Amino acid sequence: MAEFKRSRLERQADEQITKKTVILGFLTVVLVISLLIFGLPLLIKFSILLGEGKSKKSDQVEEKVLPPLAPRLVLPYEATNSATIKITGFAESKVTVELLKNQMSIGKTEVTENGDFGFDNISLDEGKNEFAAVASTEKSGSGDDSKTITVIYDKNVPELSLSNPSEDSLSVDYADFDIVGKTEPGCSVSINNRITTVDSEGNFKLKWQLNMGKNDLEITSTDLAGNSTKKKISITYSL
């Protein structure tokens, strides 16, 4: 009797397991069919959307443009006696260049296809003027500033004095004559177009070989801005 009851319980357990297996199998079949009917299109749509997202990101990376390189300004002198000047330079072609004077914007221009640009009639303040430029485009914005260049506007003529001779006209009985004087530091001095050395304090000295008779000499001092001062002397050499 006990064995009969055990066998019955085992059959009931087997029947329950079989029912669960059948139900699980049925649900699996339904899930697979649902996935094939509904899930696969959704999966395809998701894949398409994912691909489009990656494509857009790729396009955004490709469209990102670096700012233009810093322009290069060209000015062949450090000082001038002119109140207005022209500033030229080079940059990437077809970008916009903005000119800055003492860190203030004073104008913009377009760079040519050859990569050059220019600003005409730039007014100067007396003394030191600093210029820089920056290039930009609508897509990439502004790049770095150029190297700063400095130009000095100086309209004053340099000082020039002679200690030998101290007078404008004299007579001597020797041919070797030392012309000695002083001007502003940084100036160049010429005597009848012959250049002489000027030291850091503006002193100069040149030995001049006199010709017999009257010798007319013109001493010229010229500063970096092109301003000049002249003195004329006459030395008569006779035995």
Secondary structure, DSSP 8 states (H G I E B T S, - for coil): -HHHHHHHHHHHHHHHHHHHHHHHHHHHHHHHHHIIIIIHHHHHHHHHHHHHHHHHHHHHHHH--------EEE-S-SEES-SEEEEEEE-STT-EEEEEETTEEEEEEE--TTSEEEEEEEE--SEEEEEEEEEEETTTEEEEE---EEEEE------EEEEES-SSEEEES-SEEEEEEEE-TT-EEEETTEEE-B-TTSEEEEEEE--SEEEEEEEEEE-TTS-EEEEEEEEEE--
